[in-house]
């Protein structure tokens, strides 16, 4: 690994501080939701549907209710008048069809894993035991499982809706007045240019965060307190109040330390609702913590699209149009922002290229699978994959290097700020600089020469080089833009700075971290801004009674939106302190300057540290007339634009043509994320993001069988890579500061994931293109690659996934094992 | 998740364990290192009434030289087998295979005998044990009996061990001076093998005089590629000769089709990996 980063100032910002939060997070000596124990607390276990689609004909809870220490068993019938429907905050069209979404199914289940009953007992073990005693009779219904079939309404996921088609969302540059007519551009290219038509699959993924979801609800105080392993305590509070009819002022939500989310905890969940209802009914604290199996099956999934793409270009390779037709699988319900996920990609298919005409069409579709929603990148990885794959295909058609065709079409650095065919204004960037640096680090020309040698010699190991020159839009988001897209909330963020009399500083942020390192980065920003020690800044977040206002953490927004709110709040502290300092120093405020944490009287050696002003303000013995005794300040910042990080990612893979095995040889990325607050945290985000995107390219896929059962239902079959499966990445940065926030930062939380997937797949295809291969469906498994290589000589094709390996098969393991139990494999 | 309730017995001798087994009848499960049983219990795929833990029976641990064989106690951990100089010298294929078992944590908890008794056809130890003609010493109320590897593996997760019996030790006939290699094909490091091949060869003056080839995850039990073994004998240890001999590695196998590939792909892999394993063994 090489992380090269210039310090952007002489202070804390730009310094690779070790994260303050890591000691407690890594040792686990902290408060995760599941660690919380309250007096008299009850425990929940869920009874879940084994069927993808079925009518519930009867539920017999008598035996479970009679079991030892069982306090209650709730069914959908019991709570149907109070549970409401889980919210959809982003109805993407006025006529969007969305079935009611009960937290506990009442008379019908629509995916395997849906909750049908909740058992409440005095211990978690007793609740689990009793859950096995709940007897549910189902009448199986035909299930809508295949996305394309479902889009044709072959089988209905929700018969009452009459269709599986939820919403059709379109953007057309000609209609919007931001560009030309794409159909005309394609038609012209059919006559005298180049048309590339492809269909790509974005497989279904599972967020697979480290900490399973957990919720504790304590109804015993004046406020009902909800602890949840969530990314969105503020949104959860608002929506619980709105849906469950409890005053928002009577609900306190706390997201304590949360162990990752990746969008998977950007949700209001049936489990939270059920725990809330049980606690209110029983008047006792209740806890529910999911198992890993439940998390994989019933936590929301991500991606899952078919992408039909048409790109037109002139014969010299200048792009003239791009038309996108998506089918997006929503699963069984339209979840919190589920329908909006593909829309977040709508403005990114054109990416860094100067398409004069563009059209995006998306049909969201209901199926009888786990519902989908945000997963790291949310819409933008899908868009980036499509365009970066297409640009490689265009290069092949033209017979030129894939970087050459990109450079021909990308926005030149002197053209910024640039208004795209979607009407977005990219504020800054330099694709030439990032690409030049990446090529040099990669040894691009040498690797191309090696690739040629291996091809010429018929080496069983072929080399492929993949390119991804990505950009993305993040820093969600200008409230006005969200409003224009029918999103149900704004995109501002809030921060407060409290000056304690001892000179310590408490910072309150509405951006609720779940592993990102906010406490460290926010401390660095405030330390610089107020001239106080890094160690003297305490960052508080995630409790709606402390951080009373916020819109939480997702969409790479915390630093570029929440950080700007923090800067503004800190600057207000200085403004409030200034007249007090002037009064105490017996000088005019106009003669004071603030630097390094100290107010000084110009031209003298008189001065006062901000901590001294804080103590004097606390004592309030000697303040100017009419000045309130407080330096505390807050700010709410609504961004004026999105953030547009970009970068050039280059990947080399070796393909063993005898087995289809993939070995990553080299991965270089040069990302331009503007100014950097903490290079170490950025490295962590980049490395983790890269692995997550590589995992989509090579390893991960949520697979359901013909009955709609998730077969990749444990980490035995849902292959999350570890450090052993990746290589050392060569990461670096170029810096084009953002022009839309004070710190000049751009989001980095999703960049690696968005960029890396197409780089890897492009490399895989590049390695074996001479065998007549122009695509390998993700994940690019050795079996798929081998079959692609041999498709022509053996009539092979994409293999049909069968059942997962039976290591934990019920019958096999339970009935047939004799003697000692142990095994020689598997990490589970 | 939380397992269903069970009684827990921790005998300190084989006799006590056998007696506990006899008392519990069909309702007992034996736990060794627990690396497969615990997930099964936690996922409630099985709910035995009694768990008999062999962890306190010291007599079941350890490795010794017994003349023409190396004897490995059933409760010896993978890590201990991996580090053992006797095994490395006289049963190199076992060292190579056990090094590939899962990850370090599992190798420090999981046991050699437990893995073999579990008889997961994707487990890394069955095919090497079969290829080396290992013998399984099984204790029961009537005394001990010894079962050849070829009779030990009966079916998926099923061995010759009866409900009232325990595997106590595994005898590996010495193959001193043989070359060995375990070629494992996976997508991620912690995965069970999609296919793996264990090969041990004796090379005299550049010619293969004896060969053993075991196939992992190519059927419901570990398999031995006898046709490959026969074809290798008398051949030079060259790429060309070994390639020809390995071509039949997939014949007569019945591998699974799953998310990692179908049966035909696995049969193909078996030929490629057999060639590589034999060449590596001959070179080593």
Interface residues (C-beta under 8 A of the other chain):
Chain A: X124 X125 X128 X129 X132 X291 X292 X293 X658 X659 X661 X698 X699 X701 X703 X711 X712 X714 X716 X717 X719 X720 X721 X722 X724 X725 X781 X782 X783 X786 X787 X799 X800 X801 X802 X803 X804 X805 X806 X807 X808 X809 X810 X812 X813 X814 X816 X817 X818 X819 X820 X821 X822 X823 X824 X825 X826 X827 X828
Chain B: X1 X2 X4 X5 X29 X30 X31 X32 X33 X34 X35 X36 X37 X39 X40 X42 X43 X44 X45 X46 X54 X74 X78 X101 X102 X103 X106 X110 X111 X113 X114 X115 X116 X117 X118 X119 X120 X122 X123 X124 X125 X126 X138 X155 X156 X157 X158 X159 X161 X162 X163 X165 X166 X167 X185 X187 X188 X189 X190 X191 X192 X193 X194 X256 X257 X258 X259 X260 X261 X262 X265 X268 X269 X272 X273
